[in-house]
C-alpha cells in the first residue's frame, strides 16, 4: 500500500468529546474577542479610556495564551490515549 494511502486511512486525532468541543469553542471565542478588542482599540479608547482598554486587552491576551496551553495539553493527552488504544487493538 502506498504511504499516502496508509496515512489517509490512519486516524490522526481522537474523536472530539463534549468537553474538548466546549474548550475549543471557548478558545475560539477568546481569540475573536481579543481580535475585536485589538481591532477596535481606537473607538474603545475614546469610550472607556486608554488604561481600561489596555488592561482588558492584556487580560484577554494572557487569558487566551493560558487557555491555549491548557487546551493543547488536554487535546494532546486525548489524542495520545486514543492512538494508544488503537495500537492495542491491532
N, C-alpha and C positions, 0 to 999 in steps of 0.2 A: 504494500500500500504506500503511495507517495506520502511524504512528510506533511504536505499541506492538507491532505485529506484526513490524515490521522489527527492533526491539530484541530481541524474543523469539527471532528467528531468528539474531541475531548472536552469535557466541561471545564471552563476556566474559572468559574466562581460558583459559590453556593447560591441556592435559591434564596431570594430576599425574604427574610422574616418580617413580621409586622413591626417589630422593634427597630430593625435596620431600616425599614421603609420610613418609619416616623423620624428616625435620626437623619436620614438622607433629606427628607423634606424640610426638616428644621434647619439643616445646614444650608440648603438652597435658599430658604427664606432669609437666613442671616446674611448670605452673600448678596442677595438682591437688596436687602435693607441697607447694607454697607455701601453698595454702589449708588443707591438713591441719596444717601446722606452725603457721600463724597461729591456726587454729581450736582446736587443741589446746595452745595456749601454756601454759595453767594446769597441766594434768597433766604436760606435758613439763618445765615449770619445776621441779616437785617432784621429778621423776625425775632430771634431769641438771643442774639449776641454771639460774638466770636468764641469766647471761652466755653459757652454751653455747647455749641456745635462741635468744637474741637474735642471736648470731653466725651460727647456722645460718639463721635467718630472713633476716638481712641478706644473707648469701651467696646464698641462693636468690632473693631479690628482685633483686639486682644481676645474677646469672646469667640469670634469666628475662628481664630487661629487655634485656640484651646479645644474648641468643639471639633474642628477638623482633625486634630491629633487623636481625640477620643474616638471619633467615628472611624477613622482609618485603622486604628488598633482593633476595634471590635469587628470591623469588616474583614481584616486580615485573619483574625482568630477564627471567624466563622468559615471563611474560605479554606483555611488550612484544615480545620476539623472535617469539613465536607470532603475535601480531596483525600484526606487520610481514610475516611470512611469508605470512599470509593475504592481506594487501593486495597483495603482489607477484604472487600468482596471479590476481587479478582484473583 
